[in-house]
Amino acid sequence: MNWGVIIVVAGFVIHLNLVGLLYSYNLLHIQLKDSFNSTATEAGLPGSISIAIYAASSLPVTWVFQRIGNRPAGLLGILICCFSLLSSSFIHRIWLLYLTYGVLYGLGCNAIHLVTIDLIMVYFKDGHSARSIGIILTGSSVGVLLSPCLEWLYTTYNWRVTLRILSTLFAVICIPCIAVFRDIRKKHSKLSSTTSKEKLPEELPRKDSLLQKYFHLLRRSDFHCMMSAYAMTGIATTFSYISIGSYLQSSGMAGSAISLTFSLMAVGDLVARIVLSIISDWLPMSLTSQYAIMHIMSALSTVFLPYIFNLTFVKILLIVFGISRGGLFVLLTSAPIEIAPKNLGVEGVGLAYLIFGTCALSTPYMTDKLYDITGSYDSAFFICSALYIFAAIILFLSAHLKWKKERNTYIDSNSEVTDRMLLKQEEVTKVTVV
């Protein structure tokens, strides 16, 4: 447990730097649009691709770190992120950024993220994994909170020099952090290999492949129902990470005011992550139901934005949205762990991120494209609000299916016990009669 706390702190620092920059793409979106004189869709694609790869590459990354180990996979992820930023700073055609920034940076962030979650689930098996994961995820909120510093770098130098500075800084800070990622499962590998031969997991054969495990998950009605909600969430939430800055700029807000708005959103995001990390395990409702409520809150805070013209009220609504978005990302990982079988928690998270990321890839074509055509983001906000509402309904249904499945299992087990007791009583009666 003590070493687990060290991993939580190291994971927090890494997420503050790497994922904090990933979620601050709104500022880079504006820089790229002005630098390359591109459309909003073209400038938004590197950000959506990076978020999509960050989520959708969970399957291959899981396969890699399960074979080479957590620490080597995490180090590889950090090196990929640093190389991504450095190589992107020399690009002079925006479509090349789809690879150097979009694919590579998202891949590196996913590696370090999944490695961290896997170790947390190893060190915290006593029910505190959701809280520990939530604390780590607050690191990305703190990273977005530093948006004014990032805006200052963009203004003082330019986006190219800024990416080179961040590449060096991330290597210096994050590589020592990954050194503490010690996997305690290696110490007990010999013991577990001898004992596990006699006892199989309750819900899956020991020799099931990774694809078989995912197939087993998707056969569950509660889980594949939840995945359709993740598809909608991926589109709506990615919009807030890549295009809100462009929306504020089109509304006449200055660059310094935009970065301050993102900081205020990050404060709301951070508060929500901290509060839910502490109380989510104690609330009298399932994590999936809490996740659904955060979707409703997100819909209510975005649907009114097209009708608000006062920039002060726009900031207030975005702060409220920041709170709901923080709740979404705390529970985004915890909800599939709750729905999935206990021995498939990591696979459940990987599959959830795959669906989230795959659909995030289409975000610029459903939001920025509308802006390029109409000159307004109003339609984009309406689409995102509707997606949040539909996702909330589906998540409530998923939670109900999970409860129904557990109830039926409980009833069946009690019926089996009762039948055994009656059978035993009949045998005793027969012996007594004889």
Buried (B, 14 or more C-beta within 10 A) or exposed (E): EEEBEBBBBBBBBBBBBBBBBBBBBBBBBBBBBEBBEBBBBBBBBBBBBBBBBBBBBBBBBBBBBBEEBBBBBBBBBBBBBBBBBBBBBEBEEBEBBBBBBBBBBBBBBBBBBBBBBBBBBBBBEEEBBBBBBBBBBBBBBBBBBBBBEBBBBBEEEEBBEBBBBBBEEBBEBBBEBBEBBBBEEEEEEEEEEEEEEEEEEEEBEEEBEBEEBBEBBEEBBBBBBBBBBBBBBBBBBBBBBBBBBBBBBBBEBEBEBBBBBBBBBBBBBBBBBBBBBEEBBEEEEBBBBBBBBBBBBBBBBBBBBBEBEEBEEBBBBBBBBBBBBBBBBBBBBBBBBBBBBEBBBBBBBBBBBBBBBBBBBBBBBBBBBBBEEEEEBBBBBBBBBBBBBBBBEBBBBBBBBBBEBEEEEEEEEEEEEEEEEEEEEEEEEEEEEE
